[in-house]
Amino acid sequence: MIAPSAIIKGRTERGEFNAPLQQTTEMLKIIGVQYRINPAAGDEPADFALFFQSYPYEFAPEDLVHLRHNNPFTPFFYVLGVCCEGMLRTAQPLDSPFYCYAHEWSGRETEQIRRFLTDQPSLFSLPQTAENDEIALWRDKNSRFNNTVAGSLLPSLILTHFGPFGNDSAMNLLIADEQRELGFAPEFCRRLPSAICPFPILADADDSPPEKILESIQRLRRQFADNDFAVYIDSPRINEKNDYTRAGVTRILPKIR
């Protein structure tokens, strides 16, 4: 059996990429995956490709086409630098649905790569044609709550109203389906219970204005100080994500990718 391999491309010396690069390479060494950083053209076959993109159009389209031709089934995962903020709204879209910003990197991304390279279900098991909502739901798989209590399913609360506007009912149903797959018993909740509960809370912010989302997060966090709290937002900017995190969100999951 041929051992899996990985390639890493980009300006890996940039400070903003220190944590993702270090965590990834350490994990690859632990699981015995050979990796190459910025390999020469023609020496690029790999089972996984990680790109550290510092600015829009850093990687020439013809180079990516060549790389894809040599690796038709290889996941391309992009870690985007701060100069790429807004790129997905104004520039040519990435050739892969899998990406995150460098400041969003956490152990969850490293774990997903590890799972893929050890033949376990992962984010990168999704097809290259995966849609926005599919990606967002996969990113919420690793809840820090156990899904069983004394042999019973643990409920998860899905807010059907968050912020000033009504939410996307289709998105709420997708979230509920994913929670059931994970072993939770999702409950739709228009009004939060008055009693303290240990359940994870999920909410779709829909198209609410940023200041209203922030206000709702702060109000909810005051009531439930210790709950796992994930919010799906259409396309939050970096400064908005920072504000939401400081207000108490556990995870911010972009719906538009």
C-alpha positions in Angstrom: 0.0 0.0 0.0 1.4 3.4 -1.0 1.6 5.9 1.9 -0.4 9.1 1.3 1.4 12.3 0.5 0.6 16.0 0.6 1.9 19.2 -1.0 1.9 22.7 0.6 2.2 25.7 -1.7 2.4 29.5 -1.1 4.4 32.0 1.0 4.7 29.9 4.1 7.1 32.3 5.7 4.4 34.9 6.3 3.6 35.3 10.0 -0.1 35.0 9.5 0.4 31.4 8.4 2.6 30.3 11.3 0.0 28.5 13.3 -1.7 26.7 10.4 1.6 25.6 8.9 3.1 24.4 12.2 0.0 22.5 13.3 -0.4 20.9 9.9 3.2 19.8 9.4 3.3 18.4 13.0 0.1 16.4 12.4 1.4 15.1 9.0 4.6 13.9 10.7 2.7 12.1 13.5 0.5 10.2 11.0 3.5 9.4 8.7 2.4 11.4 5.7 5.2 12.7 3.5 4.8 16.3 2.5 6.6 18.7 0.2 6.6 22.5 0.4 6.4 24.3 -3.0 7.5 21.4 -5.1 8.9 21.9 -8.5 6.4 21.8 -11.4 6.0 18.2 -12.7 6.7 16.8 -9.2 3.3 17.5 -7.7 1.2 14.3 -7.5 -0.4 14.2 -4.0 -3.4 13.0 -2.0 -3.9 16.4 -0.4 -3.0 20.0 -1.4 -2.8 22.9 1.0 -2.5 26.4 -0.3 -1.5 29.4 1.7 -2.8 32.3 -0.4 -1.5 35.7 0.6 -3.4 37.8 -2.0 -5.9 37.4 -4.8 -4.6 35.7 -8.0 -1.4 34.6 -6.3 -1.6 31.2 -8.0 -1.6 31.4 -11.8 -4.7 29.7 -13.3 -2.7 27.7 -15.7 -0.6 26.3 -12.9 -3.7 25.3 -11.0 -5.2 23.6 -14.1 -2.0 21.7 -14.5 -2.0 20.6 -10.9 -5.7 19.6 -11.1 -4.9 17.6 -14.2 -2.3 15.6 -12.3 -4.5 15.3 -9.2 -8.1 15.0 -10.3 -9.4 13.7 -7.0 -7.2 15.6 -4.6 -8.9 18.1 -2.3 -7.5 21.6 -2.7 -7.7 23.5 0.7 -7.0 27.2 0.7 -5.9 29.1 3.8 -6.5 32.8 2.9 -4.5 35.7 4.2 -5.9 39.0 5.4 -5.3 40.6 1.9 -7.8 38.1 0.5 -10.7 39.5 2.6 -13.5 40.3 0.1 -11.8 38.4 -2.7 -14.7 35.9 -3.0 -17.1 38.8 -3.7 -15.0 40.8 -6.1 -12.5 38.4 -7.8 -12.5 35.2 -9.6 -13.8 32.4 -7.2 -11.5 29.8 -5.9 -11.4 26.5 -7.9 -12.3 24.6 -4.7 -15.1 24.9 -2.2 -12.8 24.2 0.7 -11.1 27.2 2.4 -10.8 29.2 5.6 -9.1 32.5 6.6 -5.8 32.2 8.4 -7.3 34.0 11.5 -10.1 31.4 11.6 -7.7 28.4 11.7 -8.2 26.0 14.6 -7.7 22.4 15.6 -10.9 21.6 13.7 -9.2 22.2 10.4 -6.1 20.1 11.3 -8.4 17.3 12.5 -10.4 17.3 9.2 -7.1 17.0 7.2 -6.0 14.1 9.5 -9.3 12.3 9.1 -9.2 12.5 5.4 -5.6 11.3 5.1 -6.4 8.3 7.4 -9.4 7.2 5.4 -12.1 8.6 7.8 -15.1 10.7 6.9 -14.2 14.3 6.8 -15.0 17.7 5.3 -12.8 16.8 2.3 -14.9 13.7 1.7 -17.5 16.0 0.2 -17.4 16.4 -3.6 -15.6 19.3 -5.3 -19.1 20.5 -6.2 -20.3 20.8 -2.6 -22.6 23.7 -2.0 -22.3 26.5 0.6 -24.8 25.0 3.1 -23.2 21.5 2.9 -19.8 23.0 3.7 -21.2 25.1 6.6 -22.9 22.1 8.1 -19.8 19.9 7.9 -17.8 22.6 9.8 -20.2 22.3 12.7 -19.6 18.5 13.2 -17.2 18.8 16.1 -19.3 20.0 19.0 -17.6 20.1 22.4 -20.7 18.5 23.9 -21.2 14.8 24.2 -24.4 13.8 22.4 -25.7 11.4 25.0 -26.7 11.8 28.6 -27.4 8.6 30.6 -28.2 6.8 27.4 -30.6 9.4 26.0 -30.1 11.7 23.1 -29.1 15.3 24.1 -31.2 18.0 22.6 -29.8 20.8 20.6 -31.7 24.1 20.3 -32.1 25.6 16.8 -33.3 29.2 17.0 -36.0 29.8 14.4 -35.8 33.6 15.0 -32.5 35.3 15.6 -32.0 39.0 15.2 -34.8 41.3 13.9 -35.8 39.2 10.9 -37.3 35.7 10.4 -34.8 33.0 9.4 -34.4 30.9 6.4 -36.6 27.8 7.1 -34.8 25.7 4.6 -31.5 26.4 6.3 -33.0 25.5 9.7 -34.2 22.2 8.3 -30.7 21.5 7.0 -29.2 22.3 10.4 -31.7 19.9 12.0 -30.9 17.1 9.6 -27.2 17.4 10.4 -27.9 17.4 14.1 -29.9 14.2 13.9 -27.0 12.6 11.9 -24.7 13.5 14.7 -26.9 11.9 17.3 -28.6 14.9 18.7 -32.4 15.4 19.1 -32.8 19.0 17.6 -35.6 21.2 18.9 -36.8 24.3 17.1 -37.1 27.1 19.5 -38.6 30.5 18.8 -38.1 31.6 22.4 -35.3 30.4 24.5 -36.1 28.4 27.7 -35.9 30.4 30.9 -34.0 27.6 32.7 -30.2 27.1 32.3 -29.5 24.2 30.0 -26.3 22.5 28.8 -27.5 22.1 25.2 -25.6 23.5 22.1 -27.4 26.4 20.5 -27.4 27.0 16.7 -28.8 30.0 14.9 -29.1 31.3 11.3 -28.5 35.0 11.2 -30.0 35.3 7.7 -29.6 38.8 6.3 -29.8 40.7 9.6 -27.6 43.8 9.9 -24.3 43.2 11.7 -25.2 45.5 14.6 -28.4 43.6 15.2 -26.6 40.3 15.0 -24.1 41.6 17.6 -26.9 42.8 19.9 -28.7 39.4 19.7 -25.4 37.5 20.5 -24.7 39.7 23.5 -28.3 39.2 24.8 -28.2 35.5 24.3 -24.7 35.1 25.9 -25.9 37.0 29.0 -28.6 34.4 29.5 -26.6 31.3 28.6 -23.0 32.0 29.6 -21.5 28.5 29.1 -23.4 27.1 26.2 -21.8 26.1 22.9 -23.2 28.7 20.5 -22.8 28.5 16.7 -24.1 31.2 14.3 -24.5 30.8 10.5 -23.9 34.1 8.8 -24.1 34.9 5.0 -20.7 36.4 4.5 -19.2 38.0 7.6 -16.2 40.3 7.3 -13.1 39.8 9.4 -13.8 42.7 11.8 -17.4 41.5 12.2 -16.2 38.0 13.0 -13.9 39.4 15.7 -16.7 41.4 17.2 -19.1 38.4 17.2 -16.4 36.2 18.9 -15.7 38.8 21.6 -19.5 39.0 22.2 -19.5 35.2 22.9 -20.0 33.1 19.8 -18.3 29.8 19.9 -18.2 29.4 16.1 -19.1 31.6 13.2 -19.9 29.6 10.1 -20.1 31.4 6.8 -23.0 30.4 4.5 -21.7 32.2 1.4 -18.3 30.6 0.4 
